[in-house]
Amino acid sequence: MNETPKQLFDSINALFENVSLKELKSINLELSKKYKTQKHKFFSSDKERLSYIASRMPATTKAIEYSLNEIQNISPKTSIKSALDLGSGSGAFLWALLSFFYSENGKLQTSFPRTHLVEKDEKMIFYAKELLKNVKGISKKITFEKNDILRVKNYDFDLVMLSYVANELKNFQIDKIIKRWFFSKSKIIVFVEPGTKVGFKNIKYIRDNLIKKGCNLIAPCPNTLKCPMPKNDWCHFYVRVKRSKIHKYLKGGTLGYEDEKFSYVIATKEKVKYPKARILRFVKKSKQDISFTLCKDGKVMNEKVSRKGKKRDKKVEKLNWGDTFDV
């Protein structure tokens, strides 16, 4: 997996040459409030779109990238030759794909999946294309469609992606999407949502629906048992995201990074070799042992691994929140 954030930041920065960042900063504050309360469903202006691209796109790209990496980790033999991105927005999924299919010499690999992107906001499609202008060879691999995702009936792509979309849908609409995917030739479906109580509630509903249909889960769940998360808690993970100067200004931040928290689920119709457990929280280390909070055997539990003498395991030392646990 290669790093693509600098190229993404360069492409984003190019959009802001003649834009007032001061004005965008105030708009971003309002967007941030809507995002946290799950009330953001559409963009009311071009400046809202630009604010979203600058402040949110790097983070959503990294969260999607994380989920794609889990497919490689759990199902390495699964071949992804085509992909469908429903609710593609400004193209975060494409940029996540680029981190896997972009060579160090700056060339797009020939194995880059044929990707079809569906988005109802015509201006977001325009910006998605603008951001990709300097990515050589990408135009031959992708197609865009201006449409409501609920009108899409062809799901015959190896992978179907829905990122930060479920919060805009009602349950019966989610059911319709899952049904269409299940009866298609597609192998894998991925849902990514904000790492909030509401975001996880949507993911849990989707997970339950997929299991009822007899699907296997690639990640993050280590089994298809009933979700053990208590009502006042939620399953989520995080990625650390680099910030550009514009990103920092709009966010009003001082650090060169931010942590994006997200919830996700990846399902397949194929067989899966499940890990023993998944790490749900930051790992705690003492001189004597390492403490893990795990999702294991249909329960949330704590386990300790000794750090003493011959029992010390270098692989275990490197494990962190979100990793599989096969000790």
Helices and strands as residue ranges (DSSP letters): H 5-14, H 21-36, H 46-74, E 82-86, H 92-101, E 114-119, H 122-131, G 138-140, E 142-146, G 149-151, E 159-163, G 166-168, H 171-182, E 188-194, H 197-212, E 216-219, E 237-242, H 245-251, E 257-268, E 277-279, E 284-285, E 289-296, E 299-306, G 309-311, H 314-317, E 324-325
